[in-house]
Amino acid sequence: MPSGLAALLDDVAALTRLAATSLDDVGAAASKAGVKAAGVVVDDAAVTPQYVTDFKPERELPVIWRIAKGSMFNKFIILLPIGLALSAFLPWIITPILMLGGLYLCFEGAEKVIHAFGHKTDTKADIAQVQDMFALENERVAGAVRTDLILSAEIMAIALSEVADRTIVIQGAVLAVVALAITIAVYGVVALIVKMDDIGLYLAKRPGGASQTLGRGLVLGMPKVMTALSVIGTAAMIWVGGGIIVHGLAGFGIAGPEHVIHDIAVAAAGAMPFASGVVEWVVTALGAGIVGMVLGSVIAFGLKAVSGKKH
């Protein structure tokens, strides 16, 4: 019995060490994957606030919570199992699926730009839409969750690429950790941004000159910040979508667009060595944005033409 008990304890100790090592591997891989996906995470945080505008203050956090739950569903119920299955059996199909998602982002972003420049304000229609806040909320949440699906798919694909050589258990654990951490981070930041004016109002009512000054500044400044985020969010859709297409084409041997954008970005960075990293990123984003805007506009006008013919 003692020897059997000792053997059992040895087995338990070995399993514990193995579990600890696996957890360390998961943590390290998840951290590396999260850092690599940071660019898309920032884009996700920039895109989402535009879906939460026009609501009463008491509905802002519930709307963000609905979108966050949709994001968790996207990542855990749709993307995680599908990603693992495709990685195991059809790894070649991941890039085309991401490219289709990229085209959707290009289309949605370009459509917003076209609408902004060509839309004639219909005050009565706008008032009627805002009056039906329940329908507006459902529409915004659905749109945000669709966009999140594409951005989350790229995040999960980046994370998966970092652990492609690991066991499926490690892959699943890393994807789960990344999905949870990124969702909390993105929607926590979005909630903070959206409620910043309420925080400002609270500070403005507190005693103390500095507190009141900061509060008034937040109250006056946040509408401009939200407008800027709306513009940045639309731009992010276009440059992320364009970037997915350019990178995907390079993966299929059509590397010309990626090389051209990269060479121009490197040349621009070399011309301004004091801010080379920022300049290279900006020029790369602009290049991807041009590709995204062209593709998105073609799709938007093509769909409009087809829709017009039906009528």
Solvent accessible surface area in square Angstrom, and as a share of the most:
residue,aa,sasa,rsa
1,M,193,0.86
2,P,109,0.69
3,S,91,0.59
4,G,43,0.42
5,L,101,0.50
6,A,51,0.39
7,A,52,0.40
8,L,104,0.52
9,L,104,0.52
10,D,95,0.49
11,D,83,0.43
12,V,76,0.43
13,A,41,0.32
14,A,46,0.35
15,L,116,0.58
16,T,79,0.46
17,R,156,0.57
18,L,114,0.57
19,A,51,0.40
20,A,50,0.39
21,T,74,0.43
22,S,36,0.23
23,L,127,0.63
24,D,100,0.52
25,D,53,0.27
26,V,12,0.07
27,G,38,0.37
28,A,65,0.51
29,A,7,0.06
30,A,9,0.07
31,S,69,0.44
32,K,130,0.55
33,A,0,0.00
34,G,23,0.22
35,V,109,0.63
36,K,120,0.51
37,A,0,0.00
38,A,47,0.36
39,G,47,0.45
40,V,14,0.08
41,V,25,0.14
42,V,99,0.57
43,D,11,0.06
44,D,2,0.01
45,A,16,0.12
46,A,11,0.09
47,V,2,0.01
48,T,5,0.03
49,P,0,0.00
50,Q,21,0.09
51,Y,13,0.05
52,V,2,0.01
53,T,40,0.23
54,D,89,0.46
55,F,18,0.07
56,K,125,0.53
57,P,77,0.49
58,E,116,0.52
59,R,93,0.34
60,E,21,0.09
61,L,86,0.43
62,P,44,0.28
63,V,0,0.00
64,I,8,0.04
65,W,155,0.54
66,R,79,0.29
67,I,0,0.00
68,A,10,0.08
69,K,99,0.42
70,G,14,0.14
71,S,0,0.00
72,M,58,0.26
73,F,109,0.45
74,N,5,0.02
75,K,1,0.00
76,F,65,0.27
77,I,104,0.53
78,I,55,0.28
79,L,26,0.13
80,L,26,0.13
81,P,61,0.38
82,I,88,0.45
83,G,15,0.14
84,L,24,0.12
85,A,47,0.37
86,L,31,0.15
87,S,27,0.17
88,A,60,0.47
89,F,164,0.68
90,L,75,0.37
91,P,79,0.49
92,W,161,0.57
93,I,45,0.23
94,I,37,0.19
95,T,50,0.29
96,P,40,0.25
97,I,81,0.41
98,L,31,0.15
99,M,29,0.13
100,L,122,0.61
101,G,10,0.09
102,G,0,0.00
103,L,54,0.27
104,Y,65,0.25
105,L,0,0.00
106,C,0,0.00
107,F,38,0.16
108,E,21,0.09
109,G,0,0.00
110,A,0,0.00
111,E,83,0.37
112,K,68,0.29
113,V,39,0.22
114,I,51,0.26
115,H,104,0.46
116,A,78,0.61
117,F,181,0.75
118,G,58,0.56
119,H,83,0.37
120,K,179,0.76
121,T,106,0.61
122,D,72,0.37
123,T,84,0.49
124,K,174,0.74
125,A,51,0.40
126,D,58,0.30
127,I,90,0.46
128,A,58,0.45
129,Q,88,0.39
130,V,70,0.40
131,Q,136,0.60
132,D,77,0.40
133,M,51,0.23
134,F,153,0.64
135,A,47,0.36
136,L,7,0.03
137,E,13,0.06
138,N,51,0.26
139,E,103,0.46
140,R,48,0.18
141,V,12,0.07
142,A,45,0.35
143,G,6,0.06
144,A,5,0.04
145,V,32,0.19
146,R,126,0.46
147,T,3,0.01
148,D,2,0.01
149,L,54,0.27
150,I,27,0.13
151,L,1,0.01
152,S,0,0.00
153,A,21,0.16
154,E,30,0.14
155,I,0,0.00
156,M,9,0.04
157,A,19,0.15
158,I,33,0.17
159,A,0,0.00
160,L,9,0.05
161,S,68,0.44
162,E,40,0.18
163,V,0,0.00
164,A,65,0.51
165,D,126,0.65
166,R,97,0.35
167,T,89,0.51
168,I,100,0.51
169,V,113,0.65
170,I,21,0.11
171,Q,14,0.06
172,G,14,0.13
173,A,36,0.28
174,V,0,0.00
175,L,1,0.01
176,A,30,0.23
177,V,68,0.39
178,V,4,0.02
179,A,0,0.00
180,L,83,0.41
181,A,56,0.43
182,I,12,0.06
183,T,6,0.03
184,I,113,0.57
185,A,51,0.39
186,V,3,0.02
187,Y,12,0.05
188,G,41,0.40
189,V,71,0.41
190,V,0,0.00
191,A,23,0.18
192,L,95,0.47
193,I,34,0.17
194,V,8,0.05
195,K,36,0.15
196,M,43,0.19
197,D,51,0.26
198,D,49,0.25
199,I,65,0.33
200,G,0,0.00
201,L,88,0.44
202,Y,127,0.48
203,L,36,0.18
204,A,23,0.17
205,K,152,0.65
206,R,108,0.39
207,P,116,0.73
208,G,43,0.41
209,G,55,0.53
210,A,89,0.69
211,S,27,0.17
212,Q,56,0.25
213,T,84,0.49
214,L,103,0.51
215,G,0,0.00
216,R,123,0.45
217,G,42,0.40
218,L,38,0.19
219,V,53,0.30
220,L,132,0.66
221,G,25,0.24
222,M,16,0.07
223,P,81,0.51
224,K,157,0.66
225,V,64,0.37
226,M,32,0.14
227,T,87,0.51
228,A,47,0.36
229,L,25,0.13
230,S,39,0.25
231,V,98,0.56
232,I,78,0.39
233,G,0,0.00
234,T,19,0.11
235,A,37,0.29
236,A,1,0.00
237,M,0,0.00
238,I,14,0.07
239,W,53,0.19
240,V,11,0.06
241,G,0,0.00
242,G,0,0.00
243,G,27,0.26
244,I,13,0.07
245,I,9,0.05
246,V,9,0.05
247,H,131,0.58
248,G,3,0.03
249,L,46,0.23
250,A,23,0.18
251,G,65,0.63
252,F,113,0.47
253,G,65,0.63
254,I,98,0.50
255,A,26,0.20
256,G,40,0.38
257,P,47,0.30
258,E,54,0.24
259,H,109,0.49
260,V,87,0.50
261,I,20,0.10
262,H,98,0.44
263,D,88,0.45
264,I,99,0.50
265,A,0,0.00
266,V,66,0.38
267,A,68,0.53
268,A,24,0.19
269,A,7,0.05
270,G,56,0.54
271,A,78,0.60
272,M,80,0.36
273,P,99,0.63
274,F,169,0.71
275,A,33,0.25
276,S,45,0.29
277,G,54,0.52
278,V,101,0.58
279,V,19,0.11
280,E,61,0.27
281,W,142,0.50
282,V,60,0.35
283,V,29,0.16
284,T,58,0.33
285,A,13,0.10
286,L,111,0.55
287,G,14,0.13
288,A,9,0.07
289,G,14,0.14
290,I,115,0.58
291,V,39,0.23
292,G,0,0.00
293,M,55,0.25
294,V,86,0.49
295,L,57,0.28
296,G,0,0.00
297,S,21,0.14
298,V,98,0.56
299,I,54,0.27
300,A,12,0.10
301,F,111,0.46
302,G,33,0.32
303,L,96,0.48
304,K,143,0.61
305,A,53,0.41
306,V,80,0.46
307,S,52,0.33
308,G,47,0.45
309,K,174,0.74
310,K,162,0.69
311,H,189,0.84
